[in-house]
Amino acid sequence: MNIYKKSFIFKADRFEEYQDGYCINSGQCVIELIAKVINDNCISMLLRGSLPVRINNQFGLPIFGVNSGDVLADRVQYG
């Protein structure tokens, strides 16, 4: 809970792209993901670096709430 609804920066070296529940592309990357909490209902994401072509470099995700599945036993997941 100490990281929930907090802005953060994450450095990624691998990506997976999914469509309809299937992985359609994966590989190595050099990306810095910058997440900023906009308000209690939304977190924005900015991806900087070597981006795979079909992945948007800016997007927002809804914050549903602790009781709606955002916080799991081993992670926080938005959207």
MDTraj code that builds the backbone (N, CA, C; nanometers):
import mdtraj as md
import numpy as np

residues = "MET ASN ILE TYR LYS LYS SER PHE ILE PHE LYS ALA ASP ARG PHE GLU GLU TYR GLN ASP GLY TYR CYS ILE ASN SER GLY GLN CYS VAL ILE GLU LEU ILE ALA LYS VAL ILE ASN ASP ASN CYS ILE SER MET LEU LEU ARG GLY SER LEU PRO VAL ARG ILE ASN ASN GLN PHE GLY LEU PRO ILE PHE GLY VAL ASN SER GLY ASP VAL LEU ALA ASP ARG VAL GLN TYR GLY".split()
xyz = np.array([
    [0.0811, -0.1201, 0.0000],
    [0.0000, 0.0000, 0.0000],
    [0.0857, 0.1270, 0.0000],
    [0.2132, 0.1169, 0.0411],
    [0.2953, 0.2376, 0.0479],
    [0.3320, 0.2923, -0.0905],
    [0.3101, 0.2162, -0.1978],
    [0.3371, 0.2666, -0.3330],
    [0.2092, 0.2947, -0.4120],
    [0.0944, 0.2593, -0.3574],
    [-0.0323, 0.2789, -0.4277],
    [-0.0654, 0.4276, -0.4397],
    [-0.1079, 0.4677, -0.5578],
    [-0.1424, 0.6072, -0.5895],
    [-0.0246, 0.7009, -0.5687],
    [0.0941, 0.6534, -0.6023],
    [0.2150, 0.7351, -0.5947],
    [0.2767, 0.7428, -0.7348],
    [0.3280, 0.8596, -0.7701],
    [0.4008, 0.8747, -0.8963],
    [0.5325, 0.7985, -0.8856],
    [0.5840, 0.7498, -1.0016],
    [0.7078, 0.6725, -0.9991],
    [0.7744, 0.6746, -1.1360],
    [0.8994, 0.6312, -1.1392],
    [0.9747, 0.6095, -1.2636],
    [1.0238, 0.4661, -1.2607],
    [1.0047, 0.3954, -1.3740],
    [1.0447, 0.2557, -1.3840],
    [1.1263, 0.2392, -1.5120],
    [1.2406, 0.1756, -1.5021],
    [1.3244, 0.1480, -1.6197],
    [1.3006, 0.0045, -1.6639],
    [1.2584, -0.0104, -1.7895],
    [1.2271, -0.1424, -1.8447],
    [1.3270, -0.1785, -1.9533],
    [1.3592, -0.3068, -1.9620],
    [1.4486, -0.3546, -2.0678],
    [1.3830, -0.4627, -2.1526],
    [1.2549, -0.4876, -2.1281],
    [1.1806, -0.5896, -2.2027],
    [1.0355, -0.5451, -2.2127],
    [0.9687, -0.5817, -2.3232],
    [0.8282, -0.5484, -2.3408],
    [0.7517, -0.6690, -2.3948],
    [0.6227, -0.6694, -2.3711],
    [0.5283, -0.7654, -2.4302],
    [0.4057, -0.6872, -2.4736],
    [0.3590, -0.7130, -2.5935],
    [0.2415, -0.6447, -2.6484],
    [0.1306, -0.7479, -2.6666],
    [0.0141, -0.7198, -2.6102],
    [-0.0979, -0.8141, -2.6137],
    [-0.2149, -0.7574, -2.6915],
    [-0.2856, -0.8478, -2.7590],
    [-0.4098, -0.8130, -2.8285],
    [-0.5050, -0.9300, -2.8131],
    [-0.6242, -0.9034, -2.7640],
    [-0.7258, -1.0074, -2.7437],
    [-0.6739, -1.1232, -2.6585],
    [-0.5905, -1.0920, -2.5609],
    [-0.5401, -1.1934, -2.4695],
    [-0.4203, -1.2721, -2.5193],
    [-0.3704, -1.2414, -2.6389],
    [-0.2559, -1.3133, -2.6965],
    [-0.1367, -1.2195, -2.7121],
    [-0.0186, -1.2715, -2.6830],
    [0.1037, -1.1948, -2.7022],
    [0.1345, -1.1904, -2.8516],
    [0.1350, -1.0692, -2.9089],
    [0.1587, -1.0552, -3.0524],
    [0.2981, -1.0013, -3.0841],
    [0.3690, -0.9554, -2.9807],
    [0.5024, -0.9015, -3.0030],
    [0.5740, -0.8936, -2.8681],
    [0.7021, -0.9242, -2.8675],
    [0.7811, -0.9115, -2.7452],
    [0.9270, -0.8945, -2.7836],
    [1.0051, -0.8459, -2.6904],
    [1.1467, -0.8296, -2.7181],
    [1.2131, -0.7373, -2.6197],
    [1.3328, -0.6948, -2.6555],
    [1.4105, -0.6066, -2.5697],
    [1.3800, -0.4612, -2.6030],
    [1.3989, -0.3743, -2.5052],
    [1.3788, -0.2315, -2.5239],
    [1.4623, -0.1567, -2.4204],
    [1.4716, -0.0280, -2.4388],
    [1.5338, 0.0590, -2.3395],
    [1.4330, 0.1709, -2.3157],
    [1.3520, 0.1556, -2.2122],
    [1.2412, 0.2471, -2.1882],
    [1.2418, 0.2949, -2.0437],
    [1.2107, 0.4205, -2.0281],
    [1.1850, 0.4774, -1.8967],
    [1.0359, 0.5088, -1.8922],
    [0.9643, 0.4458, -1.8010],
    [0.8214, 0.4689, -1.7834],
    [0.8047, 0.5688, -1.6692],
    [0.7436, 0.6805, -1.7007],
    [0.7215, 0.7853, -1.6017],
    [0.5724, 0.7899, -1.5728],
    [0.5347, 0.7558, -1.4510],
    [0.3942, 0.7533, -1.4111],
    [0.3669, 0.8683, -1.3156],
    [0.2564, 0.9391, -1.3421],
    [0.2201, 1.0518, -1.2570],
    [0.0722, 1.0406, -1.2224],
    [0.0430, 1.0411, -1.0941],
    [-0.0963, 1.0382, -1.0498],
    [-0.1566, 1.1756, -1.0791],
    [-0.2632, 1.1757, -1.1602],
    [-0.3306, 1.2998, -1.1980],
    [-0.4320, 1.3407, -1.0912],
    [-0.5124, 1.2435, -1.0476],
    [-0.6108, 1.2647, -0.9415],
    [-0.6486, 1.1277, -0.8850],
    [-0.7489, 1.1195, -0.8016],
    [-0.7876, 0.9918, -0.7404],
    [-0.8397, 0.8895, -0.8406],
    [-0.8695, 0.9343, -0.9642],
    [-0.9292, 0.8449, -1.0639],
    [-0.8409, 0.8136, -1.1834],
    [-0.7228, 0.8758, -1.1947],
    [-0.6432, 0.8599, -1.3169],
    [-0.4934, 0.8702, -1.2893],
    [-0.4166, 0.7851, -1.3576],
    [-0.2704, 0.7919, -1.3562],
    [-0.2238, 0.8016, -1.5015],
    [-0.1311, 0.8936, -1.5298],
    [-0.0802, 0.9096, -1.6663],
    [0.0525, 0.8362, -1.6798],
    [0.0784, 0.7866, -1.8000],
    [0.2015, 0.7141, -1.8303],
    [0.2700, 0.7789, -1.9504],
    [0.4006, 0.7977, -1.9383],
    [0.4826, 0.8478, -2.0477],
    [0.5984, 0.7505, -2.0647],
    [0.6164, 0.6986, -2.1848],
    [0.7262, 0.6065, -2.2155],
    [0.8304, 0.6819, -2.2959],
    [0.9540, 0.6850, -2.2456],
    [1.0638, 0.7511, -2.3169],
    [1.1715, 0.6493, -2.3473],
    [1.2262, 0.6604, -2.4671],
    [1.3365, 0.5732, -2.5043],
    [1.3084, 0.5013, -2.6338],
    [1.3667, 0.3829, -2.6490],
    [1.3533, 0.3004, -2.7686],
    [1.2212, 0.2251, -2.7621],
    [1.1189, 0.2803, -2.8294],
    [0.9834, 0.2243, -2.8205],
    [0.9514, 0.1319, -2.9363],
    [0.8886, 0.0177, -2.9077],
    [0.8333, -0.0641, -3.0164],
    [0.7265, 0.0180, -3.0893],
    [0.7145, 0.0000, -3.2172],
    [0.6331, 0.0875, -3.3016],
    [0.4868, 0.0958, -3.2593],
    [0.4238, -0.0160, -3.2248],
    [0.2792, -0.0151, -3.2024],
    [0.2371, 0.0200, -3.0595],
    [0.3295, 0.0538, -2.9736],
    [0.2947, 0.0878, -2.8362],
    [0.2903, 0.2400, -2.8232],
    [0.1769, 0.2943, -2.7759],
    [0.1642, 0.4381, -2.7559],
    [0.2642, 0.4846, -2.6500],
    [0.3219, 0.6028, -2.6712],
    [0.4192, 0.6508, -2.5736],
    [0.3565, 0.7396, -2.4657],
    [0.2273, 0.7737, -2.4786],
    [0.1557, 0.8486, -2.3758],
    [0.0145, 0.7928, -2.3640],
    [-0.0286, 0.7688, -2.2419],
    [-0.1650, 0.7218, -2.2202],
    [-0.2010, 0.7367, -2.0735],
    [-0.3293, 0.7296, -2.0448],
    [-0.3781, 0.7354, -1.9083],
    [-0.4481, 0.6057, -1.8728],
    [-0.4474, 0.5731, -1.7451],
    [-0.5152, 0.4535, -1.6965],
    [-0.6060, 0.4917, -1.5806],
    [-0.7224, 0.4274, -1.5739],
    [-0.8106, 0.4566, -1.4610],
    [-0.7564, 0.3965, -1.3317],
    [-0.7845, 0.4636, -1.2226],
    [-0.7579, 0.4096, -1.0889],
    [-0.8932, 0.3650, -1.0348],
    [-0.9118, 0.2338, -1.0257],
    [-1.0416, 0.1793, -0.9859],
    [-1.0611, 0.1772, -0.8350],
    [-0.9543, 0.1585, -0.7596],
    [-0.9637, 0.1536, -0.6142],
    [-0.9193, 0.0199, -0.5579],
    [-0.8843, 0.0210, -0.4317],
    [-0.8358, -0.0994, -0.3639],
    [-0.9401, -0.2101, -0.3683],
    [-1.0649, -0.1775, -0.3454],
    [-1.1713, -0.2785, -0.3425],
    [-1.2119, -0.3274, -0.4808],
    [-1.1595, -0.2646, -0.5858],
    [-1.1927, -0.3046, -0.7225],
    [-1.0770, -0.3717, -0.7943],
    [-0.9734, -0.4128, -0.7225],
    [-0.8670, -0.4932, -0.7818],
    [-0.7372, -0.4243, -0.8141],
    [-0.7213, -0.2970, -0.7780],
    [-0.5944, -0.2298, -0.8076],
    [-0.4771, -0.2868, -0.7280],
    [-0.5009, -0.3289, -0.6050],
    [-0.3942, -0.3787, -0.5196],
    [-0.4118, -0.5288, -0.5008],
    [-0.3129, -0.6050, -0.5498],
    [-0.3124, -0.7503, -0.5365],
    [-0.2111, -0.7888, -0.4287],
    [-0.2042, -0.9153, -0.3978],
    [-0.1135, -0.9620, -0.2914],
    [0.0326, -0.9288, -0.3211],
    [0.0723, -0.9309, -0.4499],
    [0.2133, -0.9124, -0.4845],
    [0.2407, -0.7940, -0.5773],
    [0.1411, -0.7098, -0.6067],
    [0.1634, -0.5982, -0.6987],
    [0.0475, -0.4987, -0.6954],
    [0.0744, -0.3846, -0.7545],
    [-0.0291, -0.2855, -0.7829],
    [-0.0485, -0.2887, -0.9329],
    [-0.1751, -0.2923, -0.9766],
    [-0.2009, -0.2881, -1.1219],
    [-0.3107, -0.1871, -1.1489],
    [-0.2810, -0.0964, -1.2421],
    [-0.3758, 0.0065, -1.2813],
    [-0.4393, -0.0299, -1.4146],
    [-0.5603, 0.0190, -1.4351],
    [-0.6272, 0.0027, -1.5643],
    [-0.6937, -0.1286, -1.5808],
])
top = md.Topology()
chain = top.add_chain()
for i, resn in enumerate(residues, 1):
    res = top.add_residue(resn, chain, resSeq=i)
    for name in ("N", "CA", "C"):
        top.add_atom(name, md.element.get_by_symbol(name[0]), res)
traj = md.Trajectory(xyz[None], top)
